[in-house]
Amino acid sequence: MAERYINAAKDGYLDILREASRRDLNSTDDDGMTATLWAARNGNLEALRLIVGREGDVDKSDYLGQTALHHAATRGHMGVVSYLVNYGCNVFAVDNDLHSALELAALHDRQDIV
């Protein structure tokens, strides 16, 4: 069942996400990705807001240790980055290679994030 909500987060299907429980939204796929992580990675701000409002964990990381902020910063999703920072995510979190979201943004030449 969690796969349905993960796919909805990837594609921004808000009606499906509204049906999800907290447990569904924090469940992971084979890569350790949650609905929160997929929404941030794909820049789906409205989906992310809905997920976080339903207790999706903004600081949960995938199998690489990357959080929603890492994913959004790497891909240059400024609106998502701003939302996550204002929400209070851990801006100092590092991934398994000890990179912060800020470092990944710089490595990927996302100057608007840096």
Backbone as a printed PyTorch tensor [residue, N CA C, xyz], in Angstrom:
tensor([[[ 0.8200, -1.2000,  0.0000],
         [ 0.0000,  0.0000,  0.0000],
         [ 0.8590,  1.2570,  0.0000]],

        [[ 1.9860,  1.2220,  0.7080],
         [ 2.8400,  2.4100,  0.7800],
         [ 3.3520,  2.8070, -0.5970]],

        [[ 3.5410,  1.8370, -1.4850],
         [ 4.0210,  2.1300, -2.8400],
         [ 3.0760,  3.0860, -3.5630]],

        [[ 1.8010,  2.9460, -3.3240],
         [ 0.8090,  3.8250, -3.9380],
         [ 1.0640,  5.2830, -3.5340]],

        [[ 1.3640,  5.4950, -2.2750],
         [ 1.5800,  6.8520, -1.7800],
         [ 2.9470,  7.3920, -2.1990]],

        [[ 3.9160,  6.5260, -2.2920],
         [ 5.2320,  6.9420, -2.7850],
         [ 5.1100,  7.3970, -4.2340]],

        [[ 4.3840,  6.6380, -5.0530],
         [ 4.1750,  7.0370, -6.4500],
         [ 3.3790,  8.3290, -6.5460]],

        [[ 2.4130,  8.5070, -5.6690],
         [ 1.6330,  9.7480, -5.6600],
         [ 2.5180, 10.9390, -5.3050]],

        [[ 3.4480, 10.7430, -4.3890],
         [ 4.3750, 11.8180, -4.0110],
         [ 5.3000, 12.1580, -5.1720]],

        [[ 5.7620, 11.1430, -5.8910],
         [ 6.6350, 11.3700, -7.0500],
         [ 5.9410, 12.2390, -8.0890]],

        [[ 4.6490, 11.9540, -8.3000],
         [ 3.9100, 12.5990, -9.3820],
         [ 3.0220, 13.7530, -8.9350]],

        [[ 2.9440, 13.9860, -7.6330],
         [ 2.1690, 15.1110, -7.1220],
         [ 0.6660, 14.8930, -7.1010]],

        [[ 0.2160, 13.6490, -6.9450],
         [-1.2150, 13.3560, -6.8810],
         [-1.7280, 13.5940, -5.4600]],

        [[-2.2190, 14.7940, -5.2320],
         [-2.6070, 15.2090, -3.8870],
         [-3.7970, 14.4330, -3.3380]],

        [[-4.7780, 14.1170, -4.1860],
         [-5.9600, 13.3970, -3.7020],
         [-5.5860, 12.0460, -3.1070]],

        [[-4.6520, 11.3580, -3.7320],
         [-4.2110, 10.0600, -3.2080],
         [-3.4480, 10.2530, -1.8990]],

        [[-2.6090, 11.2840, -1.8450],
         [-1.8270, 11.5350, -0.6290],
         [-2.7150, 11.8660,  0.5630]],

        [[-3.8620, 12.4760,  0.3120],
         [-4.7830, 12.8240,  1.4060],
         [-5.3410, 11.5880,  2.1110]],

        [[-5.3010, 10.4430,  1.4240],
         [-5.8080,  9.1960,  2.0010],
         [-4.7880,  8.5170,  2.9170]],

        [[-3.5380,  8.9170,  2.8260],
         [-2.4460,  8.2040,  3.4970],
         [-2.4000,  8.4810,  4.9960]],

        [[-1.9790,  7.4750,  5.7150],
         [-1.7340,  7.6340,  7.1470],
         [-0.2820,  8.0610,  7.3590]],

        [[ 0.0420,  8.4400,  8.5760],
         [ 1.4250,  8.8000,  8.9200],
         [ 2.3560,  7.6280,  8.6230]],

        [[ 1.9250,  6.4420,  8.9750],
         [ 2.7380,  5.2440,  8.7350],
         [ 2.9990,  5.0550,  7.2370]],

        [[ 1.9570,  5.2190,  6.4210],
         [ 2.1170,  5.0830,  4.9690],
         [ 3.1390,  6.0800,  4.4390]],

        [[ 3.0700,  7.3080,  4.9030],
         [ 3.9230,  8.3750,  4.3800],
         [ 5.3740,  8.2330,  4.8100]],

        [[ 5.6170,  7.5240,  5.8960],
         [ 6.9880,  7.3310,  6.3710],
         [ 7.5480,  5.9480,  6.0280]],

        [[ 6.7750,  5.1590,  5.2860],
         [ 7.2650,  3.8650,  4.8060],
         [ 8.2450,  4.1040,  3.6660]],

        [[ 9.1440,  3.1450,  3.4570],
         [10.1800,  3.3190,  2.4380],
         [10.0290,  2.3290,  1.2920]],

        [[10.5760,  2.7360,  0.1440],
         [10.6610,  1.8290, -0.9970],
         [11.9960,  1.0820, -0.9240]],

        [[12.3590,  0.3860, -1.9770],
         [13.5840, -0.4260, -1.9670],
         [14.8590,  0.4000, -1.8270]],

        [[14.7930,  1.6840, -2.1650],
         [15.9560,  2.5680, -2.0500],
         [15.9580,  3.3590, -0.7460]],

        [[15.0260,  3.0290,  0.1380],
         [14.9390,  3.7460,  1.3990],
         [14.2710,  5.1020,  1.2670]],

        [[13.5910,  5.3280,  0.1480],
         [12.9440,  6.6160, -0.1090],
         [11.5120,  6.6080,  0.4140]],

        [[11.1490,  7.6770,  1.1080],
         [ 9.7870,  7.8730,  1.6000],
         [ 9.0440,  8.8140,  0.6570]],

        [[ 7.7620,  8.9850,  0.9060],
         [ 6.9750,  9.9460,  0.1290],
         [ 7.5550, 11.3510,  0.2870]],

        [[ 8.0000, 11.6950,  1.4830],
         [ 8.6080, 13.0050,  1.7320],
         [ 9.8430, 13.2000,  0.8620]],

        [[10.6940, 12.1960,  0.8300],
         [11.9240, 12.2840,  0.0370],
         [11.6230, 12.4100, -1.4500]],

        [[10.6710, 11.6380, -1.9510],
         [10.3330, 11.7120, -3.3760],
         [ 9.7250, 13.0640, -3.7440]],

        [[ 8.8510, 13.5830, -2.9040],
         [ 8.2560, 14.8890, -3.1930],
         [ 9.3390, 15.9630, -3.2490]],

        [[10.2720, 15.9320, -2.3110],
         [11.3700, 16.9110, -2.2970],
         [12.2710, 16.7300, -3.5100]],

        [[12.6180, 15.5050, -3.8270],
         [13.5040, 15.2050, -4.9620],
         [12.9080, 15.7050, -6.2780]],

        [[11.5960, 15.5240, -6.4290],
         [10.9440, 15.9050, -7.6760],
         [10.4280, 17.3380, -7.6750]],

        [[10.6280, 18.0550, -6.5840],
         [10.2160, 19.4540, -6.5320],
         [ 8.7210, 19.6550, -6.4100]],

        [[ 8.0080, 18.6650, -5.8890],
         [ 6.5540, 18.7480, -5.7260],
         [ 6.2230, 19.4100, -4.3880]],

        [[ 6.2620, 20.7430, -4.3880],
         [ 6.0870, 21.5000, -3.1480],
         [ 4.7200, 21.2790, -2.5130]],

        [[ 3.6580, 21.3000, -3.3000],
         [ 2.3220, 21.1090, -2.7240],
         [ 2.1850, 19.7160, -2.1160]],

        [[ 2.7280, 18.7160, -2.7950],
         [ 2.7010, 17.3570, -2.2380],
         [ 3.5050, 17.3100, -0.9440]],

        [[ 4.6580, 17.9550, -0.9420],
         [ 5.4980, 17.9720,  0.2580],
         [ 4.7710, 18.6330,  1.4250]],

        [[ 4.1310, 19.7590,  1.1820],
         [ 3.3760, 20.4390,  2.2440],
         [ 2.3000, 19.5290,  2.8260]],

        [[ 1.5940, 18.8440,  1.9440],
         [ 0.5390, 17.9490,  2.3980],
         [ 1.1270, 16.8040,  3.2200]],

        [[ 2.2040, 16.2150,  2.7390],
         [ 2.8460, 15.0920,  3.4350],
         [ 3.3590, 15.5220,  4.8070]],

        [[ 4.0340, 16.6500,  4.8600],
         [ 4.5740, 17.1460,  6.1340],
         [ 3.4320, 17.4870,  7.0910]],

        [[ 2.3620, 18.0390,  6.5630],
         [ 1.1890, 18.3330,  7.3820],
         [ 0.5470, 17.0870,  7.9690]],

        [[ 0.8120, 15.9560,  7.3460],
         [ 0.2950, 14.6730,  7.8290],
         [ 1.3960, 13.8750,  8.5260]],

        [[ 2.3920, 14.5810,  9.0300],
         [ 3.4920, 14.0380,  9.8370],
         [ 4.5140, 13.2200,  9.0530]],

        [[ 4.7010, 13.5630,  7.7860],
         [ 5.8190, 12.9810,  7.0440],
         [ 7.1130, 13.5230,  7.6380]],

        [[ 8.0780, 12.6710,  7.8480],
         [ 9.3290, 13.0270,  8.5310],
         [10.2980, 13.7160,  7.5730]],

        [[10.5630, 15.0030,  7.7890],
         [11.4590, 15.7630,  6.9030],
         [12.9240, 15.4160,  7.1140]],

        [[13.2600, 14.7970,  8.2210],
         [14.6630, 14.4820,  8.5040],
         [15.0170, 13.0070,  8.3060]],

        [[14.0620, 12.2080,  7.8800],
         [14.3570, 10.8030,  7.5930],
         [15.2350, 10.7440,  6.3420]],

        [[16.1970,  9.8370,  6.3370],
         [17.1230,  9.7650,  5.2030],
         [16.9670,  8.4600,  4.4330]],

        [[17.4530,  8.4760,  3.1930],
         [17.4330,  7.2800,  2.3560],
         [18.6620,  6.4160,  2.6430]],

        [[18.9100,  5.4100,  1.8350],
         [20.0270,  4.4960,  2.0960],
         [21.3910,  5.1570,  1.9030]],

        [[21.4240,  6.3120,  1.2480],
         [22.6650,  7.0780,  1.0990],
         [22.8430,  8.1010,  2.2190]],

        [[21.8620,  8.1520,  3.1120],
         [21.9130,  9.1080,  4.2060],
         [21.4270, 10.4920,  3.8200]],

        [[20.7940, 10.6080,  2.6580],
         [20.3360, 11.9180,  2.1960],
         [18.9060, 12.1870,  2.6440]],

        [[18.7100, 13.3910,  3.1520],
         [17.4010, 13.8290,  3.6180],
         [16.6640, 14.5460,  2.4890]],

        [[15.4510, 14.9740,  2.7790],
         [14.6710, 15.7400,  1.8050],
         [15.4300, 16.9980,  1.3850]],

        [[16.1100, 17.6330,  2.3270],
         [16.8740, 18.8380,  2.0050],
         [18.0180, 18.5220,  1.0480]],

        [[18.7130, 17.4200,  1.2500],
         [19.7750, 17.0050,  0.3260],
         [19.2240, 16.8590, -1.0940]],

        [[18.0950, 16.1570, -1.2110],
         [17.5080, 15.9010, -2.5310],
         [17.0720, 17.1920, -3.2130]],

        [[16.4120, 18.0540, -2.4810],
         [15.9360, 19.3080, -3.0670],
         [17.0940, 20.2280, -3.4430]],

        [[18.0820, 20.3260, -2.5880],
         [19.2310, 21.2050, -2.8490],
         [20.0390, 20.7200, -4.0450]],

        [[20.2340, 19.4160, -4.1490],
         [20.9990, 18.8440, -5.2590],
         [20.3380, 19.1470, -6.5940]],

        [[19.0190, 19.1740, -6.6220],
         [18.2840, 19.3790, -7.8630],
         [17.8600, 20.8240, -8.0900]],

        [[18.2020, 21.6970, -7.1730],
         [17.9240, 23.1170, -7.3610],
         [16.4820, 23.5250, -7.1490]],

        [[15.7390, 22.7900, -6.3430],
         [14.3370, 23.1150, -6.0700],
         [14.2690, 24.1440, -4.9370]],

        [[14.4590, 25.4020, -5.2970],
         [14.5630, 26.4790, -4.3120],
         [13.3260, 26.5880, -3.4220]],

        [[12.1380, 26.4690, -3.9970],
         [10.9160, 26.5530, -3.2040],
         [10.8350, 25.4620, -2.1530]],

        [[11.2540, 24.2670, -2.5190],
         [11.2520, 23.1360, -1.5840],
         [12.3060, 23.3500, -0.5020]],

        [[13.4920, 23.7920, -0.9060],
         [14.5610, 24.0710,  0.0650],
         [14.0900, 25.1120,  1.0700]],

        [[13.5150, 26.1860,  0.5820],
         [13.0290, 27.2600,  1.4510],
         [11.9650, 26.7390,  2.4250]],

        [[11.0370, 25.9610,  1.9180],
         [ 9.9920, 25.3930,  2.7690],
         [10.5940, 24.5210,  3.8680]],

        [[11.4980, 23.6270,  3.4900],
         [12.0970, 22.7120,  4.4640],
         [12.8800, 23.4590,  5.5400]],

        [[13.6430, 24.4610,  5.1330],
         [14.4240, 25.2450,  6.0970],
         [13.4850, 26.0000,  7.0330]],

        [[12.4610, 26.6420,  6.4780],
         [11.5040, 27.3770,  7.3080],
         [10.7170, 26.4450,  8.2220]],

        [[10.4820, 25.2280,  7.7740],
         [ 9.7730, 24.2440,  8.5920],
         [10.6190, 23.8250,  9.7950]],

        [[11.9210, 23.8550,  9.6220],
         [12.8100, 23.5070, 10.7270],
         [13.5630, 22.2030, 10.5550]],

        [[13.7610, 21.7960,  9.3060],
         [14.5250, 20.5630,  9.0920],
         [15.9640, 20.7540,  9.5750]],

        [[16.6610, 19.6680,  9.7430],
         [18.0530, 19.7130, 10.1970],
         [18.9510, 20.1330,  9.0360]],

        [[19.3630, 21.3850,  9.0150],
         [20.2010, 21.8920,  7.9180],
         [21.6460, 21.4230,  8.0430]],

        [[21.9940, 20.8430,  9.1670],
         [23.3690, 20.3750,  9.3880],
         [23.5380, 18.8760,  9.1360]],

        [[22.4720, 18.1920,  8.7380],
         [22.5510, 16.7510,  8.4850],
         [23.5370, 16.4720,  7.3570]],

        [[24.3000, 15.4040,  7.5200],
         [25.2380, 14.9870,  6.4700],
         [24.8620, 13.5850,  5.9990]],

        [[25.1710, 13.3120,  4.7280],
         [24.8780, 11.9930,  4.1730],
         [25.9950, 11.0120,  4.5240]],

        [[25.9500,  9.8340,  3.9580],
         [26.9440,  8.8040,  4.2760],
         [28.3610,  9.1910,  3.8650]],

        [[28.4800, 10.1290,  2.9180],
         [29.7910, 10.6300,  2.4880],
         [30.1730, 11.9190,  3.2120]],

        [[29.4070, 12.2540,  4.2450],
         [29.6260, 13.4410,  5.0810],
         [29.4210, 14.7550,  4.3360]],

        [[28.5160, 14.7480,  3.3370],
         [28.1670, 15.9700,  2.6130],
         [26.8740, 16.5480,  3.1820]],

        [[26.8790, 17.8430,  3.4260],
         [25.6510, 18.5270,  3.8110],
         [24.8670, 18.8610,  2.5400]],

        [[23.6400, 19.2810,  2.7010],
         [22.8340, 19.6980,  1.5530],
         [23.4780, 20.8970,  0.8620]],

        [[24.0340, 21.8110,  1.6310],
         [24.7040, 22.9810,  1.0660],
         [25.8870, 22.5630,  0.2000]],

        [[26.6650, 21.6150,  0.6780],
         [27.8130, 21.1380, -0.1020],
         [27.3670, 20.4780, -1.4010]],

        [[26.3020, 19.6970, -1.3440],
         [25.8050, 19.0500, -2.5570],
         [25.2700, 20.0710, -3.5480]],

        [[24.6160, 21.1030, -3.0470],
         [24.1400, 22.1660, -3.9370],
         [25.3170, 22.8280, -4.6410]],

        [[26.3770, 23.0980, -3.9150],
         [27.5710, 23.7120, -4.5130],
         [28.2250, 22.7720, -5.5200]],

        [[28.3140, 21.4930, -5.1900],
         [28.9140, 20.5090, -6.0960],
         [28.1380, 20.3770, -7.4030]],

        [[26.8260, 20.6200, -7.3420],
         [25.9760, 20.5240, -8.5300],
         [25.6990, 21.8960, -9.1450]],

        [[26.4840, 22.8860, -8.7450],
         [26.4000, 24.2440, -9.2950],
         [25.0010, 24.8550, -9.1720]],

        [[24.3750, 24.6480, -8.0360],
         [23.0570, 25.2350, -7.7540],
         [23.2710, 26.5360, -6.9920]],

        [[23.7440, 27.5450, -7.6900],
         [24.1290, 28.8180, -7.0700],
         [22.9740, 29.5070, -6.3570]],

        [[21.7540, 29.3290, -6.8490],
         [20.6070, 29.9580, -6.1880],
         [20.3530, 29.3530, -4.8090]],

        [[20.7650, 28.1180, -4.6060],
         [20.6170, 27.4650, -3.3050],
         [21.7440, 27.8890, -2.3700]],

        [[22.9440, 27.9690, -2.9250],
         [24.1290, 28.3040, -2.1360],
         [24.0400, 29.7530, -1.7250]]])
